């Protein structure tokens, strides 16, 4: 059996690194989502990557649910980020506070 040197990685750790290849930017900024039933709610965008977003909400969303996501810039000549997202996971982190991870499906 061949041993691994300190600079070699196992297939499992290499797979994890590839999965996180897209850097996450810590945002912690107000944003909003509008669900398919037309309800708009204010959320807090925790972080953002080129393929997904993590946010906190006071309303529980369902896995697989789609919504329109809008992140407005604080100031300056930057247009808002508008995208259709699909919820991948939801965890209750405090009473009536939910942290959700979503995939960005389309950027408008």
TIGUDO-280292 format. One line per field, with one value per atom (N, C-alpha, C): residue number from 1; atom name; x, y, z. Coordinates in Angstrom, 3 decimals. Layout:
num	c(NUM|...)
atome	c(CA|...)
u	c(X|...)
v	c(Y|...)
w	c(Z|...)
# end
This chain:
num	c(1|1|1|2|2|2|3|3|3|4|4|4|5|5|5|6|6|6|7|7|7|8|8|8|9|9|9|10|10|10|11|11|11|12|12|12|13|13|13|14|14|14|15|15|15|16|16|16|17|17|17|18|18|18|19|19|19|20|20|20|21|21|21|22|22|22|23|23|23|24|24|24|25|25|25|26|26|26|27|27|27|28|28|28|29|29|29|30|30|30|31|31|31|32|32|32|33|33|33|34|34|34|35|35|35|36|36|36|37|37|37|38|38|38|39|39|39|40|40|40|41|41|41|42|42|42|43|43|43|44|44|44|45|45|45|46|46|46|47|47|47|48|48|48|49|49|49|50|50|50|51|51|51|52|52|52|53|53|53|54|54|54|55|55|55|56|56|56|57|57|57|58|58|58|59|59|59|60|60|60|61|61|61|62|62|62|63|63|63|64|64|64|65|65|65|66|66|66|67|67|67|68|68|68|69|69|69|70|70|70|71|71|71|72|72|72|73|73|73|74|74|74|75|75|75|76|76|76|77|77|77|78|78|78|79|79|79|80|80|80|81|81|81|82|82|82|83|83|83|84|84|84|85|85|85|86|86|86|87|87|87|88|88|88|89|89|89|90|90|90|91|91|91|92|92|92|93|93|93|94|94|94|95|95|95|96|96|96|97|97|97|98|98|98|99|99|99|100|100|100|101|101|101|102|102|102|103|103|103|104|104|104|105|105|105|106|106|106|107|107|107|108|108|108)
atome	c(N|CA|C|N|CA|C|N|CA|C|N|CA|C|N|CA|C|N|CA|C|N|CA|C|N|CA|C|N|CA|C|N|CA|C|N|CA|C|N|CA|C|N|CA|C|N|CA|C|N|CA|C|N|CA|C|N|CA|C|N|CA|C|N|CA|C|N|CA|C|N|CA|C|N|CA|C|N|CA|C|N|CA|C|N|CA|C|N|CA|C|N|CA|C|N|CA|C|N|CA|C|N|CA|C|N|CA|C|N|CA|C|N|CA|C|N|CA|C|N|CA|C|N|CA|C|N|CA|C|N|CA|C|N|CA|C|N|CA|C|N|CA|C|N|CA|C|N|CA|C|N|CA|C|N|CA|C|N|CA|C|N|CA|C|N|CA|C|N|CA|C|N|CA|C|N|CA|C|N|CA|C|N|CA|C|N|CA|C|N|CA|C|N|CA|C|N|CA|C|N|CA|C|N|CA|C|N|CA|C|N|CA|C|N|CA|C|N|CA|C|N|CA|C|N|CA|C|N|CA|C|N|CA|C|N|CA|C|N|CA|C|N|CA|C|N|CA|C|N|CA|C|N|CA|C|N|CA|C|N|CA|C|N|CA|C|N|CA|C|N|CA|C|N|CA|C|N|CA|C|N|CA|C|N|CA|C|N|CA|C|N|CA|C|N|CA|C|N|CA|C|N|CA|C|N|CA|C|N|CA|C|N|CA|C|N|CA|C|N|CA|C|N|CA|C|N|CA|C|N|CA|C|N|CA|C|N|CA|C|N|CA|C|N|CA|C|N|CA|C|N|CA|C|N|CA|C|N|CA|C|N|CA|C|N|CA|C|N|CA|C|N|CA|C|N|CA|C)
u	c(0.836|0.000|0.884|0.571|1.369|0.838|1.739|1.308|1.285|0.528|0.428|1.385|2.067|2.924|2.058|2.638|1.894|1.234|1.822|1.245|0.268|0.000|-0.984|-2.336|-3.383|-4.720|-5.446|-6.378|-7.184|-8.274|-8.855|-9.936|-11.093|-11.374|-12.470|-12.181|-10.978|-10.680|-10.566|-10.068|-9.984|-11.395|-12.324|-13.716|-14.307|-14.060|-14.578|-14.011|-12.713|-12.099|-12.708|-12.969|-13.574|-14.991|-15.704|-17.072|-17.108|-16.098|-16.036|-15.114|-14.950|-14.067|-14.531|-15.828|-16.360|-16.352|-15.596|-15.443|-16.755|-16.940|-18.106|-17.692|-18.499|-18.259|-19.221|-18.673|-19.508|-20.199|-21.519|-22.283|-22.933|-23.733|-24.486|-25.202|-26.041|-26.751|-28.231|-29.081|-30.502|-30.771|-31.734|-32.155|-33.637|-34.198|-35.594|-35.813|-36.816|-37.232|-38.738|-39.172|-40.591|-40.877|-41.762|-42.096|-43.130|-43.365|-44.263|-45.693|-46.084|-47.429|-47.503|-46.394|-46.377|-46.030|-45.737|-45.381|-43.915|-43.664|-42.305|-41.918|-40.718|-40.230|-38.802|-38.518|-37.168|-36.334|-35.120|-34.204|-32.846|-31.922|-30.531|-29.682|-28.985|-28.081|-26.798|-26.497|-25.316|-24.067|-24.137|-23.016|-23.509|-22.606|-22.949|-21.772|-22.062|-21.023|-21.551|-20.761|-21.198|-22.344|-22.582|-23.639|-24.714|-24.559|-25.544|-25.532|-26.500|-26.672|-27.127|-26.701|-27.165|-27.796|-28.983|-29.684|-30.486|-30.883|-31.755|-33.084|-34.133|-35.501|-36.323|-37.406|-38.329|-39.456|-39.524|-40.523|-39.801|-40.349|-39.729|-40.063|-39.019|-39.187|-39.035|-39.453|-39.375|-38.252|-37.640|-36.647|-37.306|-36.616|-37.135|-37.962|-38.310|-39.110|-38.279|-38.891|-38.205|-38.704|-37.855|-38.206|-37.351|-37.804|-37.014|-36.233|-34.942|-34.025|-33.510|-33.496|-32.961|-32.031|-30.804|-29.821|-29.458|-29.864|-29.571|-28.217|-27.417|-26.140|-26.378|-25.467|-25.599|-25.624|-24.735|-24.655|-23.712|-23.706|-22.833|-23.572|-22.885|-23.516|-23.555|-24.010|-24.063|-25.526|-25.855|-27.236|-27.497|-28.753|-29.085|-28.834|-28.505|-28.423|-29.827|-30.345|-31.671|-31.526|-32.074|-31.912|-33.089|-33.313|-34.252|-33.429|-33.865|-33.142|-34.022|-33.377|-34.072|-33.490|-34.343|-33.915|-33.441|-32.258|-31.657|-31.733|-31.705|-31.759|-32.252|-32.899|-33.395|-33.167|-32.598|-32.349|-32.860|-33.586|-34.019|-32.847|-32.364|-31.198|-31.578|-32.807|-33.364|-34.884|-35.643|-37.093|-37.534|-38.184|-38.703|-37.618|-36.396|-35.310|-34.747|-34.792|-34.387|-33.225|-32.230|-31.102|-31.291|-31.269|-31.509|-30.326|-30.066|-29.095|-29.845|-29.493|-30.203|-29.238|-29.608|-28.845|-29.368|-28.449|-28.852|-29.113|-30.368|-30.729|-30.549|-31.013|-30.934|-30.647|-29.694|-29.466|-30.152|-30.984|-31.741|-30.956)
v	c(-1.175|0.000|1.242|2.170|3.386|4.450|5.105|6.171|7.502|8.438|9.764|10.715|11.520|12.540|13.707|14.630|15.754|16.628|16.705|17.581|16.874|15.615|14.902|14.975|14.927|14.941|13.663|13.296|12.121|12.521|11.569|11.907|12.622|12.255|12.891|14.376|14.715|16.120|16.899|16.273|16.936|17.235|16.297|16.514|17.696|17.810|18.923|20.245|20.287|21.515|21.921|20.948|21.263|21.775|21.235|21.658|23.117|23.582|24.951|25.827|25.505|26.269|27.714|27.948|29.295|29.984|31.048|31.763|32.381|32.401|33.047|34.404|35.410|36.752|36.977|37.345|37.681|39.004|39.025|40.214|40.844|40.080|40.577|41.885|41.843|43.032|42.726|43.744|43.528|43.226|42.365|41.997|41.640|41.201|40.766|39.623|38.820|37.776|37.893|37.512|37.442|36.025|35.351|33.964|33.902|32.704|32.528|33.005|33.080|33.548|35.070|35.761|37.214|37.868|37.068|37.631|38.035|39.278|39.797|39.877|39.432|39.520|40.030|40.757|41.270|40.151|40.009|38.980|39.629|38.847|39.280|38.319|38.856|38.056|37.849|36.608|36.270|36.223|35.434|35.360|35.041|35.241|35.145|34.546|33.635|33.115|33.222|32.798|32.897|31.949|30.966|29.991|29.915|30.648|30.509|31.652|31.572|32.608|31.940|32.491|32.043|33.250|33.045|34.168|33.716|34.701|34.447|35.126|34.435|34.890|34.579|35.328|35.023|34.104|33.823|32.896|31.650|30.499|29.247|28.977|28.743|28.372|26.872|26.322|24.877|24.544|23.384|22.902|22.810|23.297|23.257|24.469|25.304|26.497|27.511|28.164|29.199|30.574|31.586|32.953|33.909|35.144|36.210|36.881|37.035|37.570|38.917|39.919|41.243|41.706|42.030|42.594|43.968|45.011|46.380|46.806|47.483|47.983|49.093|49.260|50.298|51.694|51.973|53.285|53.186|54.210|54.221|53.805|53.861|53.586|52.097|51.271|49.829|49.400|48.602|48.132|46.988|46.805|45.720|44.355|43.371|41.993|41.426|40.988|40.388|39.011|38.006|36.636|35.775|34.699|33.671|32.631|32.288|31.317|30.102|29.001|27.774|27.312|27.217|26.848|25.394|25.177|23.843|23.270|24.147|23.680|24.811|24.444|25.416|24.835|25.651|25.242|26.331|25.935|26.907|27.149|28.393|28.722|29.383|29.840|30.435|30.380|30.609|30.591|31.577|31.052|31.812|32.553|32.043|32.558|31.365|31.463|30.358|30.781|29.922|30.149|29.228|29.821|29.047|29.181|28.114|28.112|27.924|28.689|28.598|28.680|28.013|28.029|29.179|29.930|30.967|30.284|30.345|29.697|30.622|31.874|32.844|34.212|34.926|36.319|37.180|38.117|38.990|40.221)
w	c(0.000|0.000|0.000|-0.868|-0.995|-0.042|0.666|1.575|0.826|1.361|0.757|1.443|0.662|1.262|1.714|2.431|3.004|1.948|0.740|-0.271|-1.207|-1.009|-1.813|-1.121|-1.939|-1.361|-1.732|-0.902|-1.195|-2.170|-2.880|-3.802|-3.094|-1.857|-1.127|-0.889|-0.441|-0.184|-1.490|-2.535|-3.831|-4.347|-4.184|-4.600|-3.854|-2.563|-1.771|-2.276|-2.571|-3.073|-4.405|-5.287|-6.575|-6.394|-5.424|-5.161|-4.721|-4.022|-3.519|-4.365|-5.618|-6.491|-6.654|-6.592|-6.748|-5.393|-5.292|-4.035|-3.582|-2.280|-1.697|-1.171|-1.486|-0.965|0.193|1.334|2.483|2.199|2.271|1.909|3.140|3.882|5.039|4.719|3.690|3.228|3.043|3.196|2.955|1.482|1.257|-0.096|-0.012|-1.117|-1.073|-2.045|-1.737|-2.658|-2.867|-4.055|-4.379|-4.833|-4.124|-4.434|-5.551|-6.070|-7.209|-6.943|-5.659|-5.318|-5.196|-5.523|-5.531|-4.210|-3.182|-1.876|-1.865|-1.457|-1.355|0.108|0.409|1.789|1.808|2.869|3.082|3.706|3.235|3.730|3.978|4.538|4.674|3.854|2.876|2.056|2.858|3.188|3.991|3.107|2.052|1.119|-0.277|-1.231|-2.638|-3.386|-4.318|-5.204|-6.628|-7.589|-8.978|-9.301|-8.442|-8.705|-7.632|-6.531|-5.471|-4.487|-3.579|-2.565|-1.269|-0.147|1.157|1.844|2.424|3.036|4.242|5.067|6.216|5.984|6.443|6.237|7.482|7.679|8.782|8.326|7.044|6.509|6.007|6.338|5.911|4.449|3.671|2.272|2.152|1.034|0.808|-0.155|0.044|-0.914|-2.284|-3.300|-4.658|-5.047|-4.082|-4.360|-5.143|-6.114|-6.873|-6.438|-6.634|-6.260|-7.079|-7.148|-7.743|-6.618|-6.808|-5.805|-6.293|-5.404|-5.753|-4.634|-5.012|-4.092|-4.619|-3.899|-4.309|-3.761|-4.582|-4.084|-3.075|-2.158|-1.145|-1.734|-2.658|-3.288|-4.476|-5.269|-6.437|-7.691|-8.808|-10.106|-10.455|-9.543|-9.756|-9.831|-10.820|-10.956|-9.980|-9.565|-8.651|-9.298|-8.484|-8.949|-8.882|-10.007|-10.073|-10.683|-10.000|-10.465|-10.035|-10.784|-10.342|-9.591|-8.386|-7.563|-7.288|-6.953|-6.563|-5.233|-4.226|-2.876|-2.860|-2.275|-2.186|-0.774|0.225|1.613|2.505|3.595|4.574|5.966|6.863|8.237|9.171|10.213|11.213|12.156|12.222|13.036|14.354|14.461|15.676|15.502|16.572|16.403|15.306|14.296|13.150|12.365|12.396|11.554|10.788|9.463|8.602|7.721|7.627|6.731|5.536|4.354|3.127|2.190|1.480|0.398|-0.900|-1.915|-3.191|-4.353|-5.420|-6.665|-7.516|-8.122|-9.067|-10.398|-10.853|-12.108|-13.311|-13.157|-14.254|-13.667|-14.241|-13.854|-14.900|-14.431|-15.350|-15.705)
# end
